[in-house]
Amino acid sequence: MSPGVRYEKNGHVAVVTLDRPEVLNAMDLRMHQELARVWDDFEADDDMWVAVLTGAGDRAFSVGQDLKELAGRVRAGTAGTATFGSRGKPGWPRLTERFDLAKPVVAKVRGYAMGGGFELALACDLVIASTDATFALPEARLGLMAGAGGVFRLTRQLPWRSAMGQLLTGRSMTARRAFELGLVNEVVPADELDACVDGWVADILRCAPLSVRAIKEAATKSLTMPLETAFSTRFPWEEQRMQSMDAVEGPLAFVEKREPRWQGR
């Protein structure tokens, strides 16, 4: 990839790095375009079973929108207005709107995850953070809106008053507090972060990839369904898993006391 995003593949793992450490991995329009190509490739590559999303350097995951770039467009009269979502903007659909992405994405967060950076983490399936991580949606302090899903996801992932406290004040939250509220899966010292994420990824890879996708799809799609409706819904990835070779391989491997050999089909 060109400067702004690093995209690496290692076995069944894709590592996506927001790579503008000199501006705390702030996301400009070019980065969004690059990220769209990355997520397209990750989704299409059958050999990629899980992605890790992280930020370059040790100061930030991402501080969100590049406000200097935005200010430049405001002065030039080219900024226009902005509200929820990225339709019609560079990089659409962004990760925050890839509602059908069934492959799991793990956020590895060190330092600041602010604004759009926090919204990216909220769109991931697992969040592993270092003790020095800080989370915030400060848009209200800037006359803006957490339009990349922050206002929607935070109220779904936190108790209502906790979410509103963050949204209406723009206050920051420590990694430990995020863990206590259930936003983060695990918090470790910075020098243990890589190993901790590797452990979570290894555990995901021990599972059948089609099962993982079917579980993610069913969990996310059924979130707002009545329970009876969820039971009667046909989910596409579950249809694939149910008829897959891996659905046969798993029980056989268990009975034969060996590690399963997943094929993802």
For each residue, the residues with C-beta under 8 A, 3 or more apart:
1: 4 5 6 7 34 37 38
2: 5 30 34
3: 19 20
4: 1 18 19 20 28 30 31 34
5: 1 2 16 17 18 19 31 34 35 38
6: 1 15 16 17 19 56
7: 1 14 15 16 17 38 41
8: 14 15 17
9: 13 14 15 45 47 48
10: 13 15
11: 205
12: 47 48 49 50 205 209
13: 9 10 48 49 50 51 52 201 205
14: 7 8 9 38 42 45 48 50 51 52
15: 6 7 8 9 10 51 52 54
16: 5 6 7 35 38 42 51 52 53 54
17: 5 6 7 8 54 55 56
18: 4 5 25 27 31 53 54 55 56 61 62 117
19: 3 4 5 6 25 56
20: 3 4 23 24 25 26 27 28 31 56
21: 24 25 55 56 57 59 60
22:
23: 20 26 63 66 68
24: 20 21 57 59 60 62 63 111 112
25: 18 19 20 21 55 56 57 60 61 62 63 117
26: 20 23 62 63 64 65 66 67 68
27: 18 20 31 32 35 62 64 65 66 116 117
28: 4 20 31 32 66 69
29: 32 33 69 89 90 91
30: 2 4 33 34 90
31: 4 5 18 20 27 28 34 35 66 91
32: 27 28 29 35 36 86 89 90 91 94
33: 29 30 36 37 90 91
34: 1 2 4 5 30 31 37 38 91
35: 5 16 27 31 32 38 39 91 94 95
36: 32 33 39 40 90 91 92 93 94
37: 1 33 34 40 41
38: 1 5 7 14 16 34 35 41 42
39: 35 36 42 43 95 98 101
40: 36 37 43 44
41: 7 37 38 44 45
42: 14 16 38 39 45 48 51 103
43: 39 40 98 101 103
44: 40 41
45: 9 14 41 42 48
46: 264
47: 9 12
48: 9 12 13 14 42 45 51 103
49: 12 13 103 204 205 209 212 264
50: 12 13 14 103 104 105 106 201 204 205 212
51: 13 14 15 16 42 48 103 104 105 106
52: 13 14 15 16 105 106 107 108 197 201
53: 16 18 95 105 106 107 108 120 124
54: 15 16 17 18 61 107 108 109 110
55: 17 18 21 25 60 61 62 109 110 111 117
56: 6 17 18 19 20 21 25
57: 21 24 25 60 111
58: 110 111 190
59: 21 24 110 111 112
60: 21 24 25 55 57 63 110 111 112 113 114 117
61: 18 25 54 55 107 108 109 110 111 112 113 117 120 121 133
62: 18 24 25 26 27 55 112 113 114 116 117 120
63: 23 24 25 26 60 112 114 115 117
64: 26 27 114 115 116 117 118 119
65: 26 27 69 70 115 116
66: 23 26 27 28 31 69 70
67: 26 70 71 142
68: 23 26 71 72
69: 28 29 65 66 72 73
70: 65 66 67 73 74 79
71: 67 68 74 75
72: 68 69 75 76
73: 69 70 76 78 79
74: 70 71 77 79
75: 71 72
76: 72 73 79
77: 74
78: 73
79: 70 73 74 76 82
80:
81:
82: 79 144 145 147
83: 145 147
84: 145 147 149
85: 92 97 147 148
86: 32 89 91 92 93 94 96 97 148
87: 92 93 97
88: 92
89: 29 32 86 92
90: 29 30 32 33 36
91: 29 31 32 33 34 35 36 86 94
92: 36 85 86 87 88 89 97
93: 36 86 87 97 98
94: 32 35 36 86 91 97 98 148
95: 35 39 53 98 101 105 120 123 124
96: 86 119 120 122 123 148 149
97: 85 86 87 92 93 94 148 149
98: 39 43 93 94 95 101 123
99: 220
100: 217
101: 39 43 95 98 105
102: 213 214 216 217 237
103: 42 43 48 49 50 51 209 212 213 216
104: 50 51 125 126 204 212 213 216
105: 50 51 52 53 95 101 123 124 125 126
106: 50 51 52 53 124 125 126 127 128 197 200 201 204
107: 52 53 54 61 113 120 121 124 126 127 128
108: 52 53 54 61 128 193 194 197
109: 54 55 61 113 121 127 128 129 130 133 135 175 184
110: 54 55 58 59 60 61 129 130 132 133 190 193
111: 24 55 57 58 59 60 61 130 132 133 134
112: 24 59 60 61 62 63 117 133 134
113: 60 61 62 107 109 117 118 120 121 129 133 134 135 136
114: 60 62 63 64 117 118 134 135 136 137 138 172
115: 63 64 65 118 119 136 137 138 139 146 150
116: 27 62 64 65 119 120 148
117: 18 25 27 55 60 61 62 63 64 112 113 114 120 121
118: 64 113 114 115 121 122 135 136 137 150
119: 64 96 115 116 122 123 137 146 148 149 150 153
120: 53 61 62 95 96 107 113 116 117 123 124 148
121: 61 107 109 113 117 118 124 127 135
122: 96 118 119 149 150 153 154 157 183
123: 95 96 98 105 119 120 149 153
124: 53 95 105 106 107 120 121 127
125: 104 105 106 216
126: 104 105 106 107 185 200
127: 106 107 109 121 124 178 183 184 185
128: 106 107 108 109 184 185 186 187 188 193 196 197 200
129: 109 110 113 133 175 178 179 184 186 187 188 193
130: 109 110 111 133 175 187 188 189 190 193
131: 175 176 187 188 189 190
132: 110 111 175 190
133: 61 109 110 111 112 113 129 130 174 175 178 184 187
134: 111 112 113 114 172 173 174 175
135: 109 113 114 118 121 172 173 174 175 178 183
136: 113 114 115 118 166 170 171 172 173
137: 114 115 118 119 140 146 150 151 154 166 167 170
138: 114 115 141 142 170 172
139: 115 142 144 145 146 147 150 170
140: 137 143 144 167 168 169 170
141: 138 170
142: 67 138 139
143: 140
144: 82 139 140 147
145: 82 83 84 139 151
146: 115 119 137 139 149 150 151 154 167
147: 82 83 84 85 139 144 150 151
148: 85 86 94 96 97 116 119 120
149: 84 96 97 119 122 123 146 152 153
150: 115 118 119 122 137 139 146 147 153 154 167
151: 137 145 146 147 154 155 167
152: 149 155 156
153: 119 122 123 149 150 156 157
154: 122 137 146 150 151 157 158 163 166 167
155: 151 152 158 160 163 164 167
156: 152 153 223
157: 122 153 154 163 182 183
158: 154 155 162 163 166 181 182 183
159: 162 163 181
160: 155 163 164
161: 164 165
162: 158 159 165 166 181
163: 154 155 157 158 159 160 166 167
164: 155 160 161 167 168
165: 161 162 168 169 171
166: 136 137 154 158 162 163 169 170 171 173
167: 137 140 146 150 151 154 155 163 164 170
168: 140 164 165
169: 140 165 166
170: 136 137 138 139 140 141 166 167
171: 136 165 166
172: 114 134 135 136 138
173: 134 135 136 166 177 178 181 183
174: 133 134 135 177 178
175: 109 129 130 131 132 133 134 135 178 179 184 187
176: 131 179 180 187
177: 173 174 180 181
178: 127 129 133 135 173 174 175 181 183 184 187
179: 129 175 176 182 183 184 185 186 187
180: 176 177
181: 158 159 162 173 177 178
182: 157 158 179
183: 122 127 135 157 158 173 178 179
184: 109 127 128 129 133 175 178 179 187
185: 126 127 128 179 200
186: 128 129 179 196 200
187: 128 129 130 131 133 175 176 178 179 184
188: 128 129 130 131 192 193 196
189: 130 131 192 193
190: 58 110 130 131 132 193
191:
192: 188 189 195 196
193: 108 110 128 129 130 188 189 190 196 197
194: 108 197 198
195: 192 198 199
196: 128 186 188 192 193 199 200
197: 52 106 108 128 193 194 200 201
198: 194 195 201 202
199: 195 196 202 203
200: 106 126 128 185 186 196 197 203 204
201: 13 50 52 106 197 198 204 205
202: 198 199 205 206
203: 199 200 206 207
204: 49 50 104 106 200 201 207 212
205: 11 12 13 49 50 201 202
206: 202 203
207: 203 204 211 212
208: 211 212 241 244 246 247 249 250 260 262 264
209: 12 49 103 212 213 246 262 264
210: 213 214 237 240 241 244 246 247 264 265
211: 207 208 214 215 241 246 250
212: 49 50 103 104 204 207 208 209 215 216
213: 102 103 104 209 210 216 217 237 240 241
214: 102 210 211 217 218 235 237 238 240 241
215: 211 212 218 219
216: 102 103 104 125 212 213 219 220 237
217: 100 102 213 214 220 221 235 236 237 238
218: 214 215 221 222 230 235 237 238
219: 215 216 222 223
220: 99 216 217 223
221: 217 218 225 233 235
222: 218 219 225 229 230 233
223: 156 219 220
224:
225: 221 222 229 230 233
226: 229 230
227: 230 231
228: 231 232
229: 222 225 226 232 233
230: 218 222 225 226 227 233
231: 227 228
232: 228 229
233: 221 222 225 229 230
234: 238 239
235: 214 217 218 221 238 239
236: 217 239 240
237: 102 210 213 214 216 217 218 240 241
238: 214 217 218 234 235 241 242
239: 234 235 236 242 243
240: 210 213 214 236 237 243 244
241: 208 210 211 213 214 237 238 244 246 247
242: 238 239 247
243: 239 240 247
244: 208 210 240 241 247 248 265
245: 248 249 263 265
246: 208 209 210 211 241 249 250 260 262 263 264 265
247: 208 210 241 242 243 244 250
248: 244 245 251 252
249: 208 245 246 252 253 260 261 262 263
250: 208 211 246 247 253 254 260
251: 248 254 255
252: 248 249 255 256 260
253: 249 250 256 258 259 260 261
254: 250 251 257 260
255: 251 252
256: 252 253
257: 254
258: 253
259: 253
260: 208 246 249 250 252 253 254
261: 249 253
262: 208 209 246 249
263: 245 246 249
264: 46 49 208 209 210 246
265: 210 244 245 246
